[in-house]
């Protein structure tokens, strides 16, 4: 693999990691919007990304949190609690 191709691959992986981290940070707010029946306020692209990551799923015409998504939210809360100290 050439240096240029490797550099592009590394940049792509960094972009993907940054996107996933942004989504991880946005998930708790999206879950709160789902809980308060305001899913229309979640950006359609974010919904697609959450579904692709298996954090949300369609169920009978409504969105719901998956077990994986619940774990991500729990980890996020635990990390934010530890950061506060």
N, C-alpha and C positions, 0 to 999 in steps of 0.2 A: 504494500500500500504506500502510495506517495505521501510526502509530508503534507501537501496541500489537502489531499483526501482525508488524511488522519486529522488535520486541523479542523476540517469541516465537520467530521464526525464528532470530534470533541465538542465543538461549538453547539452542534445539534443536541448532544446529550446534556450539555449545560442548560440549554434553552428548555428542554423537556423537564429537567429537574426543577428549574425555576418556576415553570408553569404548574407543575404538580405541587410545589410548596405553596404557591399562591392559592391554588384550589383548596389545599389542606387548611389554610388560614381562613378561607371564605366559607368552608363547609358549616361551621357552627351557626353562622348567621343565616345561611340557607335553611338549615334545620329549624331554626326559630321561625322563619317565614312559613315553612311548611306547617309547623305546629299551630300557627295563628291563621292558617288558611289564606296566606298571601303569596302563594307560589308564583303568581303572575309577576311579582316584583323581582324574581330571579331571572337573570339574563338567559335567554335561550341557549346561547353558546355554553354557559356554565352548566346548565342542565345536561346538555349533551356530554360535556366533559365528565361530570359526576357519574353519569350512566356508564360511560366508557370505562371509567375506573372502578365500576361496580360499587359505588358509594350510595347511589340512589337507583331506584327501579320503578318502572311503571307497574301499577297494580290496580286493575279495574278502573282505569282512567284517571287515577291519582298517582302522584309521586309519593314514594315512601323511602325511608332510610333502610339500607341493607345492614346485615350484621357487620360486614366490612366497614361500611360507613359509620356505624355506631362505634366500632373500635377506633376509627380514625378520630372521631369527635372526643372519645374518652382520652385517647393519648394526647390530643391537643390540649384538653383541659388540664390533664396532669402536668404537661410540660409548662403551661402558663402558670400553674400554681407553684411549681418548683422554681420558676424564674423569679417569682415575687418573693420567694424565700421564707 
